[in-house]
Amino acid sequence: MTMTNKDHFYMQQALVEAQKAAALGEVPIGAVIVYQDEIIGRAHNLRETTQNALTHAESMVIQQACEKIGSWRLEETTLYVTLEPCPMCAGAILQSRVPRVVYGARDVKAGCVDSLYRLLNDARFNHECEVTEGVLADECGQILTDFFRALRERKKMEKLARKQQLEE
């Protein structure tokens, strides 16, 4: 497989994780981490399920990978994630020394790889990452769009139902 084919394949695996999150009512973000062409961690957002702000897909997949290889240094790995990492996750990526990050959709509200900040390529830190953006961006963006559209519709219907109850 060429790098592009590999990137597409592994991003599709991250999308599978994102779909698992959506099925749980979580923001549909998924991640996988790859070492020597083997997936060593898979995760999806679980913040609502766990009521824990730290259970983002990236932080959980990093934890799995560290346990799998027995080291906090994730050298020679690539992290694939469906949405541009937030500040917390970008920090975890730097701290765990992931050398390459591939993400799908940009996050203009909280993305700290390209959109708001470029944390992974700030020379003031003791580690920098190679970043590939936009792999399966349409698919990664669409799952988020669909999720938030359905969420808004559900909230609208709940509000309407409450209003009707009050009028009775």
CORFEN-V875054 format. One record per run of one state. SS is the DSSP state (2 for helix, 1 for strand, 0 for the rest). FROM is the first residue (numbers start at 1). TO is the last residue. Records with the same first field share a line. If there is no record, write none. Layout:
SS = FROM-TO, FROM-TO
//
This chain:
0 = 1-2, 24-29, 36-37, 45-46, 51-56, 70-76, 84-86, 96-99, 106-118, 122-129, 134-136, 168-168
2 = 3-23, 47-50, 57-69, 87-95, 119-121, 137-167
1 = 30-35, 38-44, 77-83, 100-105, 130-133
//
